[in-house]
Amino acid sequence: MNLAAMEPELPRLLSSRAPSDYTARKPATSSELRARHPAPSVTSATAQQSDAEGVSTSTTCMTCGGPHGQLTGPWRELLSSGHAFAALILSTSFSEKYQGRHMQPGAGAELRLPGGGVWRPTLLYRAGHREAVAFTWLGDVEAKDRSIYVAFAPMRRKRQFLKIVSPGGCLVPDPLPGTRETIMMSPYIQRKLCKVWSHYGLLQQVSKAAEEYPQHRVIFAGISHGATLAQAAALQFQHHLAAAGNDGKRVHCITWNAFKWTNEPGSSMVEMAMGSRLLPIVMSRQQRWDSVAGFPADLAPLRSLVLLDADTGELQSRQTSEDFPGRSNPASPKDWKRAMELHFASAAIKAMRQATACAQPGFCSDIPASLTPHKEASEEKKPEACRVSGANKLDHVQSNSDAA
């Protein structure tokens, strides 16, 4: 792969993809979705065909209760309560790349959640510079949000992409605190985390916040480049807490569209350590998903990923295999097209708004989850959590705010 030849094309390929009418777009109603996508009858033959194509045939919506099943572990509650949506907004709209660039500790953010609630978390600390930046937020006390959010910013410089893919399958060992174990890690990610932890003081900052608020969970979050940093950082900080005699299981992690950063043994190590407290989301639409989850091609994805449908907000668990998320080639026009369609923050925010609404009691309908995440409702009495308000500044990231 000729990376030098690709470099002139990167500004165009990684340019903003936010839809111009995003703030005015409302989630489709159940009747509209039925009209667009008539419910197919799933036979054994079609199921075999879908399996051969690498597409899940299950109509189980993980965000819903009852017959549709539900998201397992703590993220079921954290999704319906708005914590997952808050983590996404803090790691996109209020990241160092966008509205948070000039924010200083003590400043507050206003998060308008699906359902009409408003949370006002407070910025405790900021650490890092350009290529790896993390903000530490204290959840809204008045809203009884017992959370500390460690939100990693998306990619700031387009040249970072070359630094990510150029090592290929080369990995370096990174020792886990308090153990004799090491995890093999992308040299770029290992180098950036080492610097932000120590040189910029993130480890001291998050440790201090966790000590001052011992009853709070610690949520690491990010999208794209920030997602990969958040996954590796959550694993490291969990071991750090455990080595200090504290409860490492306070650490949670939710990410969107992370790229690979470890090998198969490392993936198993992450799964064993984090379990259901890690929710690695990949954006999808029908039979395709964000191709960024498939590169660098020679590395391994985390064992269990969760697909989030960009149109309906439906969540589907998916065990990784040779075909999923696959081995993406950043020089392939087909893979770039999938990334341009599904990788960016605007799509994740819209889908998470719908997923959060779907997780509310009674919001999900009894029709197949592949059609809609919302309960049937008339236009006159549509649930507030299913609306996207054009006046809500946080329903979108600014016109140039797609995470790269």
C-alpha positions as CSV (number, residue, x, y, z in Angstrom):
1,M,0.0,0.0,0.0
2,N,1.5,3.3,-1.1
3,L,0.8,5.7,1.8
4,A,2.7,8.5,0.3
5,A,0.5,8.4,-2.8
6,M,-2.6,8.5,-0.5
7,E,-1.5,11.6,1.4
8,P,-2.7,14.3,-1.0
9,E,-6.2,12.7,-1.0
10,L,-6.6,12.5,2.8
11,P,-8.0,16.1,3.2
12,R,-10.8,15.3,0.7
13,L,-11.5,11.7,2.0
14,L,-11.6,12.8,5.7
15,S,-13.6,16.0,5.1
16,S,-16.7,16.8,7.1
17,R,-19.8,14.7,6.3
18,A,-22.4,16.2,8.6
19,P,-25.8,16.4,6.8
20,S,-26.8,20.0,6.3
21,D,-30.4,19.3,7.5
22,Y,-29.5,17.2,10.5
23,T,-31.0,19.4,13.1
24,A,-34.3,19.5,11.3
25,R,-34.5,15.8,10.7
26,K,-36.8,13.8,12.9
27,P,-36.7,10.1,13.6
28,A,-39.0,8.2,11.4
29,T,-42.3,7.0,12.8
30,S,-43.2,3.3,12.9
31,S,-45.7,3.7,10.0
32,E,-43.0,5.5,7.9
33,L,-40.5,2.7,8.5
34,R,-43.0,0.0,7.7
35,A,-43.7,1.7,4.4
36,R,-40.0,1.9,3.5
37,H,-39.1,-1.6,4.7
38,P,-41.9,-4.1,4.5
39,A,-41.3,-6.9,7.0
40,P,-39.9,-10.0,5.4
41,S,-40.7,-13.5,6.4
42,V,-37.5,-15.1,7.7
43,T,-37.3,-18.7,6.5
44,S,-34.5,-21.1,7.1
45,A,-33.3,-20.5,3.5
46,T,-33.1,-16.8,3.9
47,A,-31.5,-17.2,7.3
48,Q,-28.8,-19.4,5.7
49,Q,-28.3,-16.8,3.0
50,S,-27.9,-14.0,5.5
51,D,-25.5,-16.0,7.5
52,A,-23.4,-16.7,4.4
53,E,-23.3,-12.9,3.8
54,G,-22.2,-12.3,7.3
55,V,-25.4,-10.6,8.4
56,S,-27.3,-11.3,11.5
57,T,-30.8,-12.5,10.9
58,S,-31.9,-12.0,14.5
59,T,-34.7,-9.5,15.2
60,T,-33.8,-9.2,18.8
61,C,-33.4,-5.5,19.7
62,M,-31.0,-5.3,22.6
63,T,-32.2,-1.9,23.7
64,C,-35.8,-3.2,24.5
65,G,-37.2,-5.3,27.2
66,G,-39.8,-8.1,26.8
67,P,-39.8,-10.4,23.8
68,H,-37.0,-8.4,22.0
69,G,-34.4,-9.2,24.6
70,Q,-32.2,-6.5,26.2
71,L,-28.7,-5.2,26.4
72,T,-26.9,-7.2,29.1
73,G,-24.9,-5.9,32.0
74,P,-24.8,-2.3,33.4
75,W,-25.2,-0.7,30.0
76,R,-28.9,-1.6,29.8
77,E,-29.6,0.8,32.7
78,L,-26.9,3.3,31.6
79,L,-28.5,3.5,28.1
80,S,-32.0,4.1,29.3
81,S,-30.9,6.6,32.0
82,G,-29.1,8.8,29.5
83,H,-25.5,8.1,30.6
84,A,-24.5,6.5,27.3
85,F,-25.9,9.5,25.3
86,A,-24.2,11.9,27.7
87,A,-20.8,10.1,27.2
88,L,-21.2,10.5,23.4
89,I,-22.0,14.2,23.6
90,L,-19.1,14.9,26.0
91,S,-16.6,13.1,23.7
92,T,-17.9,14.8,20.5
93,S,-19.6,18.2,20.9
94,F,-17.7,19.1,24.1
95,S,-14.4,17.6,23.1
96,E,-11.2,19.6,22.6
97,K,-11.8,19.4,18.9
98,Y,-15.0,21.4,19.0
99,Q,-16.9,23.4,21.7
100,G,-14.6,22.3,24.4
101,R,-11.4,23.6,22.9
102,H,-11.3,26.8,25.0
103,M,-13.2,25.4,28.1
104,Q,-11.3,25.4,31.4
105,P,-11.8,23.4,34.6
106,G,-14.9,24.6,36.4
107,A,-16.8,25.3,33.2
108,G,-20.1,23.5,32.7
109,A,-21.8,21.9,29.7
110,E,-25.6,21.6,29.1
111,L,-26.7,18.3,27.8
112,R,-30.3,17.9,26.6
113,L,-31.1,14.3,26.8
114,P,-33.8,12.3,24.9
115,G,-37.0,12.7,26.9
116,G,-36.4,16.3,27.8
117,G,-34.1,16.1,30.7
118,V,-31.1,18.5,31.0
119,W,-27.8,17.5,32.7
120,R,-25.1,20.0,33.5
121,P,-21.8,18.2,34.1
122,T,-18.7,20.1,35.2
123,L,-15.3,20.0,33.7
124,L,-12.8,18.9,36.3
125,Y,-9.6,18.5,34.3
126,R,-8.2,18.5,30.8
127,A,-5.1,16.7,29.7
128,G,-3.2,16.1,26.5
129,H,-2.4,18.0,23.4
130,R,-3.8,17.7,19.9
131,E,-3.3,14.0,19.0
132,A,-4.5,12.7,22.4
133,V,-6.7,14.8,24.6
134,A,-9.0,13.7,27.4
135,F,-11.4,15.8,29.5
136,T,-12.5,14.6,32.9
137,W,-16.1,15.5,33.8
138,L,-18.1,15.3,37.0
139,G,-21.7,14.2,36.4
140,D,-24.5,16.6,37.3
141,V,-25.0,16.5,41.1
142,E,-28.5,17.9,40.9
143,A,-29.5,15.2,38.4
144,K,-28.0,12.6,40.8
145,D,-25.5,11.5,38.1
146,R,-22.9,9.5,40.1
147,S,-20.5,9.4,37.2
148,I,-17.0,10.6,36.3
149,Y,-16.6,10.8,32.5
150,V,-13.2,10.5,30.9
151,A,-13.9,11.7,27.3
152,F,-11.3,11.3,24.7
153,A,-11.4,13.7,21.7
154,P,-11.6,12.5,18.1
155,M,-8.7,12.7,15.7
156,R,-7.5,16.3,15.4
157,R,-5.0,16.1,12.6
158,K,-5.6,14.2,9.3
159,R,-1.9,13.1,9.2
160,Q,-2.6,11.0,12.3
161,F,-4.3,8.5,10.0
162,L,-0.9,7.7,8.4
163,K,0.6,7.2,11.8
164,I,-2.1,4.7,12.7
165,V,-1.9,2.5,9.6
166,S,1.8,2.7,8.7
167,P,3.0,0.3,11.4
168,G,0.7,-2.4,10.0
169,G,0.7,-5.4,12.4
170,C,3.7,-4.2,14.4
171,L,2.9,-4.1,18.1
172,V,4.7,-3.3,21.3
173,P,4.3,-4.7,24.8
174,D,2.6,-2.6,27.4
175,P,2.7,-3.8,31.1
176,L,-0.6,-3.7,33.0
177,P,-0.3,-2.0,36.4
178,G,-0.1,-4.3,39.4
179,T,0.3,-7.5,37.4
180,R,3.0,-9.4,35.6
181,E,1.0,-9.3,32.4
182,T,1.6,-7.3,29.3
183,I,-0.7,-6.5,26.5
184,M,0.5,-6.1,22.9
185,M,-0.6,-2.7,21.7
186,S,-0.3,-0.4,18.6
187,P,2.9,1.6,19.1
188,Y,1.1,4.8,18.2
189,I,-1.6,4.3,20.7
190,Q,0.8,3.1,23.4
191,R,3.0,6.2,22.9
192,K,0.1,8.6,23.0
193,L,-1.4,7.1,26.1
194,C,1.9,7.0,27.9
195,K,2.3,10.7,27.3
196,V,-1.2,11.7,28.3
197,W,-1.1,9.6,31.4
198,S,2.2,10.8,32.8
199,H,3.4,13.9,31.0
200,Y,0.0,15.6,30.9
201,G,-1.1,14.2,34.3
202,L,-4.3,12.3,33.3
203,L,-3.5,9.4,35.6
204,Q,-3.2,11.8,38.6
205,Q,-6.3,13.7,37.6
206,V,-8.6,10.7,37.2
207,S,-7.2,9.0,40.3
208,K,-7.9,12.1,42.3
209,A,-11.5,12.4,41.0
210,A,-12.1,8.7,41.7
211,E,-10.7,9.1,45.3
212,E,-12.8,12.2,45.9
213,Y,-16.0,10.6,44.6
214,P,-15.7,6.9,45.8
215,Q,-19.3,6.1,45.0
216,H,-19.1,7.3,41.4
217,R,-18.6,5.0,38.4
218,V,-15.8,6.0,36.0
219,I,-16.9,6.0,32.3
220,F,-14.3,6.2,29.6
221,A,-15.7,7.2,26.2
222,G,-14.7,8.3,22.7
223,I,-15.4,8.0,19.0
224,S,-13.0,6.9,16.3
225,H,-9.5,7.7,17.4
226,G,-10.9,8.7,20.8
227,A,-12.7,5.4,21.0
228,T,-9.4,3.4,20.6
229,L,-7.7,5.5,23.2
230,A,-10.6,5.1,25.6
231,Q,-10.7,1.3,25.3
232,A,-7.0,0.9,26.0
233,A,-7.1,3.6,28.8
234,A,-10.0,2.0,30.5
235,L,-8.2,-1.3,30.7
236,Q,-5.1,0.4,32.1
237,F,-6.9,2.4,34.7
238,Q,-8.9,-0.6,35.9
239,H,-5.7,-2.4,36.7
240,H,-4.3,0.8,38.3
241,L,-7.3,1.0,40.6
242,A,-7.0,-2.7,41.5
243,A,-3.3,-2.4,42.1
244,A,-4.0,0.4,44.6
245,G,-6.5,-1.7,46.5
246,N,-9.5,0.0,45.0
247,D,-12.5,-1.5,43.1
248,G,-11.4,-1.7,39.5
249,K,-15.0,-2.7,38.5
250,R,-16.0,0.9,38.9
251,V,-14.5,1.4,35.4
252,H,-16.9,1.3,32.5
253,C,-16.2,2.1,28.8
254,I,-18.4,2.9,25.9
255,T,-17.0,3.6,22.4
256,W,-18.1,4.2,18.8
257,N,-16.3,3.1,15.7
258,A,-12.9,2.3,17.2
259,F,-10.1,1.0,15.0
260,K,-8.1,-2.1,16.0
261,W,-5.2,-1.7,18.4
262,T,-4.2,-5.1,19.7
263,N,-3.9,-8.8,18.8
264,E,-6.0,-11.9,19.5
265,P,-4.5,-12.5,23.0
266,G,-4.9,-8.9,23.8
267,S,-8.5,-8.9,22.7
268,S,-9.2,-11.9,25.0
269,M,-7.4,-10.0,27.8
270,V,-9.7,-7.0,27.4
271,E,-12.8,-9.2,27.3
272,M,-11.8,-11.0,30.5
273,A,-10.9,-7.9,32.4
274,M,-13.8,-5.6,31.3
275,G,-16.6,-8.0,30.6
276,S,-20.0,-6.4,30.1
277,R,-18.8,-3.1,31.4
278,L,-17.3,-2.5,28.0
279,L,-19.7,-1.6,25.2
280,P,-17.8,-1.2,21.9
281,I,-20.3,0.1,19.3
282,V,-19.9,0.0,15.5
283,M,-22.2,2.0,13.4
284,S,-24.1,0.0,10.7
285,R,-26.9,0.2,8.1
286,Q,-28.7,-2.8,6.8
287,Q,-26.0,-5.3,5.7
288,R,-22.9,-3.1,6.1
289,W,-20.9,-1.5,8.9
290,D,-18.2,1.1,9.3
291,S,-15.1,-0.2,7.6
292,V,-12.8,1.6,10.1
293,A,-13.6,-1.2,12.6
294,G,-11.7,-3.5,10.2
295,F,-8.3,-1.8,10.1
296,P,-5.4,-2.0,10.6
297,A,-6.1,-5.2,8.8
298,D,-3.4,-7.3,10.6
299,L,-4.7,-6.5,14.1
300,A,-7.6,-8.1,16.0
301,P,-10.9,-6.5,16.9
302,L,-12.4,-6.9,20.4
303,R,-14.2,-10.2,20.8
304,S,-17.8,-9.0,21.0
305,L,-18.9,-5.9,19.2
306,V,-22.4,-4.2,19.1
307,L,-23.8,-2.9,15.9
308,L,-25.9,0.3,16.1
309,D,-28.2,0.9,13.2
310,A,-27.8,4.4,11.9
311,D,-31.4,4.7,10.8
312,T,-33.4,3.0,13.7
313,G,-31.1,3.1,16.7
314,E,-31.4,-0.7,17.0
315,L,-28.5,-2.5,18.8
316,Q,-27.4,-5.9,17.8
317,S,-24.6,-8.0,19.5
318,R,-22.2,-9.6,17.1
319,Q,-19.3,-12.0,17.8
320,T,-16.3,-11.1,15.7
321,S,-15.1,-13.6,13.1
322,E,-12.9,-13.6,10.0
323,D,-15.6,-11.8,8.1
324,F,-16.7,-9.4,10.8
325,P,-15.5,-6.7,11.1
326,G,-13.1,-8.0,8.5
327,R,-9.8,-6.7,7.1
328,S,-10.4,-3.3,5.7
329,N,-8.1,-1.6,3.2
330,P,-7.9,2.2,3.6
331,A,-6.8,2.4,-0.1
332,S,-10.0,0.7,-1.2
333,P,-12.7,3.0,-2.6
334,K,-15.4,0.5,-1.4
335,D,-14.1,0.6,2.2
336,W,-13.7,4.4,2.1
337,K,-17.3,4.7,1.0
338,R,-18.5,2.7,4.0
339,A,-16.4,4.9,6.3
340,M,-17.7,8.1,4.8
341,E,-21.3,6.9,5.3
342,L,-21.1,5.5,8.8
343,H,-18.0,6.7,10.7
344,F,-18.8,10.2,11.8
345,A,-20.3,11.7,14.9
346,S,-23.5,13.1,13.4
347,A,-24.7,9.6,12.5
348,A,-23.8,8.2,16.0
349,I,-25.6,11.0,17.8
350,K,-28.8,10.6,15.8
351,A,-28.8,6.8,16.3
352,M,-27.9,7.0,20.0
353,R,-30.8,9.5,20.5
354,Q,-33.2,6.9,19.0
355,A,-31.5,4.0,21.0
356,T,-31.9,5.9,24.2
357,A,-35.6,6.6,23.4
358,C,-36.1,2.9,22.6
359,A,-34.7,1.9,26.0
360,Q,-37.3,3.8,27.8
361,P,-40.1,1.6,29.3
362,G,-43.0,1.1,26.8
363,F,-41.4,2.9,23.9
364,C,-40.7,-0.2,21.8
365,S,-43.3,-1.7,19.6
366,D,-44.2,-5.3,19.0
367,I,-43.1,-5.2,15.4
368,P,-39.8,-6.6,14.3
369,A,-36.9,-4.6,15.8
370,S,-35.3,-4.4,12.4
371,L,-38.0,-2.1,11.4
372,T,-38.2,0.5,14.2
373,P,-37.1,1.1,17.7
374,H,-40.1,3.2,18.6
375,K,-43.6,2.4,19.9
376,E,-46.4,3.3,17.5
377,A,-47.5,6.8,18.2
378,S,-49.6,9.4,16.4
379,E,-47.9,12.6,15.2
380,E,-50.0,14.5,17.7
381,K,-48.8,12.4,20.7
382,K,-45.3,11.4,19.7
383,P,-43.2,10.8,22.8
384,E,-40.9,13.7,23.6
385,A,-37.9,11.4,23.6
386,C,-38.5,10.5,20.0
387,R,-38.3,14.1,18.8
388,V,-35.2,15.9,17.5
389,S,-35.6,19.6,18.2
390,G,-34.0,22.0,15.8
391,A,-33.4,24.3,18.7
392,N,-31.4,21.8,20.6
393,K,-27.8,22.8,20.0
394,L,-26.5,19.4,21.2
395,D,-28.6,17.3,18.7
396,H,-25.7,17.7,16.3
397,V,-22.1,18.5,16.1
398,Q,-21.3,21.7,14.3
399,S,-21.2,21.6,10.5
400,N,-17.5,20.5,10.5
401,S,-17.8,18.3,13.6
402,D,-17.7,14.7,12.3
403,A,-15.2,12.6,14.1
404,A,-12.4,11.4,12.0
